[in-house]
Amino acid sequence: MREEDLVLGDGRTLHFYDHPPQGRAAELAVFWHHGTPNIGRPPEPLFEVAAELGIRWIGIDRPGYGGSTPVSGRDIASVAADVARVADRLGIKHFAVMGHSGGGPHALACAALLPERVLAAVNVAGLAPFDAQSLDWFAGMGEFGAASLRAGVQGRAAKTYHEGLGLEFDREMFTPEDWDALAGAWSWFDSVVRPAVTQGADGLIDDDLAYVAPWGFDCARIACPVLLVHGLRDRVVPAAHSEWLARHCRSAELWQRPDDGHISVLNYAASSLVWLRGQVRTA
């Protein structure tokens, strides 16, 4: 995998990753949008199926993570311009997007704001907008995660204070199926979470503040095909979030996994890539 820095006109740096399919020509570029707190390295457990499908992975460290310069006050919409800049650097005109958890809203932002470039989007266990009408946004969330996001609602000072408390992670946020996935192929998460948290909380704080603020785009504007995948046992982002998105994204398809949680649902991600490749073939 190739890693590079892109220095922008305002002086900040975007760190990105480029992983072409091994053994065949790339037929589709897919921008991976990482969760919170992660760095942007694309998902290694999906490399084999991606290679079979001719998928080239591109990942970006969101501002404040990895090698990317922090941007205080960034909103979800701002990711679209960053993705467009990296795509231009790589000479990629059209691409698809895929996000997991907090990466889901960022993938949707690209679909909404780059309609002439984004061919299709996959959102796995992603959040709905905080101001979503008729959605009880916190209902079904574990106390640990809900408390962190509620602190964000109170503003940067409260969120920063909350992160400084050093609270022990609540293992009950994940289901037994999630822990099984983390002990197997998705142990990969250790390689993207550990470097994200060891460099401080800037990225996490800015992410959580962005989730509970106006996103800067309307999901109803998304015209490309969208696949929403969610585990019904998810305790981190309740399945009602994807149900709301399915009702408000014009071309959305919803796959619900009755026995999966927030991580184990990724065991179904290979099928999501097959769906993605099929949408692009018929575009």
C-alpha positions as a Python dict, from the first residue, in 0.01 Angstrom:
ca = {
    (1, 'M'): (0, 0, 0),
    (2, 'R'): (129, 343, -95),
    (3, 'E'): (99, 634, 150),
    (4, 'E'): (140, 998, 56),
    (5, 'D'): (89, 1349, 191),
    (6, 'L'): (-100, 1611, -5),
    (7, 'V'): (-23, 1968, 103),
    (8, 'L'): (-319, 2195, 32),
    (9, 'G'): (-326, 2562, -56),
    (10, 'D'): (-412, 2661, 301),
    (11, 'G'): (-99, 2485, 425),
    (12, 'R'): (-261, 2186, 587),
    (13, 'T'): (-173, 1827, 504),
    (14, 'L'): (-397, 1538, 399),
    (15, 'H'): (-244, 1194, 446),
    (16, 'F'): (-388, 930, 215),
    (17, 'Y'): (-351, 563, 127),
    (18, 'D'): (-367, 399, -217),
    (19, 'H'): (-407, 22, -248),
    (20, 'P'): (-461, -109, -604),
    (21, 'P'): (-597, -460, -662),
    (22, 'Q'): (-320, -716, -671),
    (23, 'G'): (-281, -914, -991),
    (24, 'R'): (-526, -726, -1211),
    (25, 'A'): (-608, -382, -1345),
    (26, 'A'): (-817, -149, -1132),
    (27, 'E'): (-1170, -112, -1263),
    (28, 'L'): (-1325, 92, -980),
    (29, 'A'): (-1179, 327, -717),
    (30, 'V'): (-1351, 317, -379),
    (31, 'F'): (-1282, 581, -113),
    (32, 'W'): (-1294, 427, 235),
    (33, 'H'): (-1428, 651, 515),
    (34, 'H'): (-1311, 541, 858),
    (35, 'G'): (-1491, 537, 1190),
    (36, 'T'): (-1416, 711, 1520),
    (37, 'P'): (-1141, 693, 1635),
    (38, 'N'): (-951, 534, 1344),
    (39, 'I'): (-691, 634, 1091),
    (40, 'G'): (-783, 607, 725),
    (41, 'R'): (-602, 289, 625),
    (42, 'P'): (-843, 87, 403),
    (43, 'P'): (-987, -238, 546),
    (44, 'E'): (-739, -521, 501),
    (45, 'P'): (-1001, -795, 561),
    (46, 'L'): (-1166, -685, 235),
    (47, 'F'): (-851, -672, 21),
    (48, 'E'): (-895, -1020, -126),
    (49, 'V'): (-1254, -976, -243),
    (50, 'A'): (-1171, -623, -360),
    (51, 'A'): (-890, -759, -576),
    (52, 'E'): (-1126, -1014, -728),
    (53, 'L'): (-1365, -731, -815),
    (54, 'G'): (-1095, -501, -952),
    (55, 'I'): (-1142, -247, -673),
    (56, 'R'): (-873, 8, -592),
    (57, 'W'): (-895, 130, -232),
    (58, 'I'): (-824, 492, -142),
    (59, 'G'): (-831, 604, 222),
    (60, 'I'): (-778, 941, 387),
    (61, 'D'): (-692, 1027, 747),
    (62, 'R'): (-960, 1276, 844),
    (63, 'P'): (-822, 1601, 988),
    (64, 'G'): (-677, 1538, 1333),
    (65, 'Y'): (-599, 1172, 1266),
    (66, 'G'): (-276, 1011, 1150),
    (67, 'G'): (-82, 1243, 923),
    (68, 'S'): (-364, 1489, 850),
    (69, 'T'): (-363, 1837, 1003),
    (70, 'P'): (-643, 1904, 1257),
    (71, 'V'): (-923, 2138, 1151),
    (72, 'S'): (-1118, 2266, 1449),
    (73, 'G'): (-1487, 2317, 1378),
    (74, 'R'): (-1497, 2104, 1064),
    (75, 'D'): (-1837, 1972, 959),
    (76, 'I'): (-1926, 1647, 785),
    (77, 'A'): (-1966, 1820, 449),
    (78, 'S'): (-1603, 1934, 445),
    (79, 'V'): (-1486, 1582, 363),
    (80, 'A'): (-1618, 1612, 8),
    (81, 'A'): (-1364, 1877, -90),
    (82, 'D'): (-1081, 1674, 65),
    (83, 'V'): (-1184, 1362, -127),
    (84, 'A'): (-1210, 1559, -449),
    (85, 'R'): (-857, 1696, -398),
    (86, 'V'): (-711, 1350, -342),
    (87, 'A'): (-902, 1211, -641),
    (88, 'D'): (-765, 1492, -857),
    (89, 'R'): (-412, 1420, -733),
    (90, 'L'): (-453, 1055, -835),
    (91, 'G'): (-621, 1135, -1168),
    (92, 'I'): (-947, 963, -1067),
    (93, 'K'): (-1257, 1123, -1218),
    (94, 'H'): (-1530, 887, -1098),
    (95, 'F'): (-1537, 670, -786),
    (96, 'A'): (-1755, 505, -524),
    (97, 'V'): (-1753, 562, -148),
    (98, 'M'): (-1788, 332, 151),
    (99, 'G'): (-1798, 416, 520),
    (100, 'H'): (-1837, 233, 849),
    (101, 'S'): (-1985, 384, 1166),
    (102, 'G'): (-1878, 751, 1179),
    (103, 'G'): (-1741, 710, 828),
    (104, 'G'): (-2095, 655, 702),
    (105, 'P'): (-2204, 1021, 721),
    (106, 'H'): (-1880, 1123, 549),
    (107, 'A'): (-1945, 879, 264),
    (108, 'L'): (-2297, 1021, 228),
    (109, 'A'): (-2155, 1375, 219),
    (110, 'C'): (-1947, 1283, -85),
    (111, 'A'): (-2250, 1125, -254),
    (112, 'A'): (-2458, 1439, -192),
    (113, 'L'): (-2198, 1703, -273),
    (114, 'L'): (-2003, 1535, -555),
    (115, 'P'): (-2294, 1404, -765),
    (116, 'E'): (-2101, 1416, -1093),
    (117, 'R'): (-1818, 1204, -950),
    (118, 'V'): (-1966, 957, -699),
    (119, 'L'): (-2115, 651, -869),
    (120, 'A'): (-2256, 470, -564),
    (121, 'A'): (-2225, 465, -184),
    (122, 'V'): (-2221, 201, 90),
    (123, 'N'): (-2294, 303, 448),
    (124, 'V'): (-2234, 31, 710),
    (125, 'A'): (-2371, 93, 1063),
    (126, 'G'): (-2369, 467, 1001),
    (127, 'L'): (-2529, 752, 1191),
    (128, 'A'): (-2830, 956, 1079),
    (129, 'P'): (-2824, 1338, 1106),
    (130, 'F'): (-2858, 1466, 1461),
    (131, 'D'): (-3150, 1688, 1357),
    (132, 'A'): (-3333, 1400, 1186),
    (133, 'Q'): (-3705, 1456, 1233),
    (134, 'S'): (-3906, 1174, 1395),
    (135, 'L'): (-3589, 991, 1506),
    (136, 'D'): (-3504, 946, 1875),
    (137, 'W'): (-3134, 980, 1802),
    (138, 'F'): (-2995, 840, 2129),
    (139, 'A'): (-3253, 562, 2176),
    (140, 'G'): (-3084, 221, 2190),
    (141, 'M'): (-2728, 354, 2229),
    (142, 'G'): (-2511, 216, 2506),
    (143, 'E'): (-2457, 458, 2793),
    (144, 'F'): (-2084, 496, 2726),
    (145, 'G'): (-2125, 608, 2365),
    (146, 'A'): (-2435, 817, 2433),
    (147, 'A'): (-2260, 1006, 2714),
    (148, 'S'): (-1969, 1088, 2483),
    (149, 'L'): (-2198, 1225, 2214),
    (150, 'R'): (-2417, 1412, 2465),
    (151, 'A'): (-2102, 1586, 2584),
    (152, 'G'): (-2050, 1697, 2225),
    (153, 'V'): (-2398, 1848, 2220),
    (154, 'Q'): (-2288, 2077, 2505),
    (155, 'G'): (-1994, 2210, 2302),
    (156, 'R'): (-1619, 2175, 2265),
    (157, 'A'): (-1531, 2256, 2626),
    (158, 'A'): (-1768, 1991, 2764),
    (159, 'K'): (-1655, 1736, 2507),
    (160, 'T'): (-1287, 1802, 2579),
    (161, 'Y'): (-1353, 1770, 2954),
    (162, 'H'): (-1538, 1443, 2899),
    (163, 'E'): (-1249, 1296, 2702),
    (164, 'G'): (-1009, 1405, 2973),
    (165, 'L'): (-1189, 1198, 3236),
    (166, 'G'): (-1015, 882, 3112),
    (167, 'L'): (-1328, 670, 3145),
    (168, 'E'): (-1280, 297, 3098),
    (169, 'F'): (-1431, 160, 2778),
    (170, 'D'): (-1763, -17, 2834),
    (171, 'R'): (-1726, -363, 2685),
    (172, 'E'): (-2105, -401, 2681),
    (173, 'M'): (-2118, -157, 2387),
    (174, 'F'): (-2023, -452, 2170),
    (175, 'T'): (-2223, -773, 2140),
    (176, 'P'): (-2068, -1120, 2178),
    (177, 'E'): (-2078, -1140, 1798),
    (178, 'D'): (-1881, -816, 1781),
    (179, 'W'): (-1614, -951, 2014),
    (180, 'D'): (-1592, -1269, 1806),
    (181, 'A'): (-1536, -1057, 1494),
    (182, 'L'): (-1269, -853, 1672),
    (183, 'A'): (-1093, -1174, 1771),
    (184, 'G'): (-1096, -1290, 1408),
    (185, 'A'): (-1052, -1112, 1076),
    (186, 'W'): (-1157, -776, 1219),
    (187, 'S'): (-876, -776, 1472),
    (188, 'W'): (-746, -547, 1196),
    (189, 'F'): (-915, -265, 1388),
    (190, 'D'): (-629, -265, 1637),
    (191, 'S'): (-400, -143, 1359),
    (192, 'V'): (-619, 163, 1289),
    (193, 'V'): (-758, 243, 1635),
    (194, 'R'): (-433, 226, 1830),
    (195, 'P'): (-245, 490, 1623),
    (196, 'A'): (-555, 710, 1625),
    (197, 'V'): (-586, 720, 2004),
    (198, 'T'): (-218, 733, 2092),
    (199, 'Q'): (-172, 1071, 1923),
    (200, 'G'): (-444, 1239, 2131),
    (201, 'A'): (-815, 1314, 2118),
    (202, 'D'): (-829, 1595, 1859),
    (203, 'G'): (-968, 1380, 1580),
    (204, 'L'): (-1225, 1210, 1801),
    (205, 'I'): (-1343, 1538, 1953),
    (206, 'D'): (-1385, 1704, 1613),
    (207, 'D'): (-1566, 1396, 1479),
    (208, 'D'): (-1817, 1382, 1765),
    (209, 'L'): (-1880, 1757, 1750),
    (210, 'A'): (-1951, 1724, 1377),
    (211, 'Y'): (-2194, 1433, 1424),
    (212, 'V'): (-2419, 1636, 1657),
    (213, 'A'): (-2401, 1961, 1457),
    (214, 'P'): (-2565, 2040, 1121),
    (215, 'W'): (-2397, 1818, 863),
    (216, 'G'): (-2386, 2077, 587),
    (217, 'F'): (-2585, 1879, 329),
    (218, 'D'): (-2925, 1721, 279),
    (219, 'C'): (-2944, 1341, 246),
    (220, 'A'): (-3243, 1388, 17),
    (221, 'R'): (-3004, 1535, -242),
    (222, 'I'): (-2828, 1202, -290),
    (223, 'A'): (-2918, 1068, -634),
    (224, 'C'): (-2672, 780, -678),
    (225, 'P'): (-2749, 427, -554),
    (226, 'V'): (-2698, 391, -177),
    (227, 'L'): (-2671, 68, 21),
    (228, 'L'): (-2734, 84, 396),
    (229, 'V'): (-2619, -216, 600),
    (230, 'H'): (-2698, -242, 971),
    (231, 'G'): (-2703, -501, 1247),
    (232, 'L'): (-3024, -505, 1447),
    (233, 'R'): (-2827, -571, 1767),
    (234, 'D'): (-2602, -267, 1721),
    (235, 'R'): (-2548, -91, 2057),
    (236, 'V'): (-2316, 179, 1920),
    (237, 'V'): (-2531, 317, 1636),
    (238, 'P'): (-2886, 181, 1667),
    (239, 'A'): (-3042, 30, 1354),
    (240, 'A'): (-3311, 301, 1357),
    (241, 'H'): (-3050, 538, 1213),
    (242, 'S'): (-3023, 340, 889),
    (243, 'E'): (-3399, 294, 882),
    (244, 'W'): (-3436, 672, 887),
    (245, 'L'): (-3175, 711, 614),
    (246, 'A'): (-3353, 452, 401),
    (247, 'R'): (-3667, 666, 412),
    (248, 'H'): (-3483, 987, 323),
    (249, 'C'): (-3225, 885, 60),
    (250, 'R'): (-3402, 861, -274),
    (251, 'S'): (-3217, 558, -412),
    (252, 'A'): (-3145, 371, -88),
    (253, 'E'): (-3154, -3, -32),
    (254, 'L'): (-3151, -131, 327),
    (255, 'W'): (-2996, -462, 435),
    (256, 'Q'): (-3061, -548, 800),
    (257, 'R'): (-2870, -823, 978),
    (258, 'P'): (-3080, -960, 1266),
    (259, 'D'): (-2796, -1125, 1460),
    (260, 'D'): (-2520, -865, 1411),
    (261, 'G'): (-2383, -576, 1612),
    (262, 'H'): (-2165, -281, 1522),
    (263, 'I'): (-1854, -479, 1422),
    (264, 'S'): (-1986, -821, 1328),
    (265, 'V'): (-2201, -661, 1057),
    (266, 'L'): (-1872, -609, 869),
    (267, 'N'): (-1863, -983, 808),
    (268, 'Y'): (-2123, -899, 545),
    (269, 'A'): (-1912, -623, 390),
    (270, 'A'): (-1780, -847, 111),
    (271, 'S'): (-2137, -880, -18),
    (272, 'S'): (-2164, -502, -1),
    (273, 'L'): (-1864, -471, -232),
    (274, 'V'): (-2025, -713, -477),
    (275, 'W'): (-2337, -495, -470),
    (276, 'L'): (-2124, -185, -522),
    (277, 'R'): (-1944, -333, -819),
    (278, 'G'): (-2275, -439, -972),
    (279, 'Q'): (-2419, -89, -941),
    (280, 'V'): (-2124, 60, -1121),
    (281, 'R'): (-2139, -199, -1401),
    (282, 'T'): (-2501, -106, -1468),
    (283, 'A'): (-2451, 272, -1430),
}
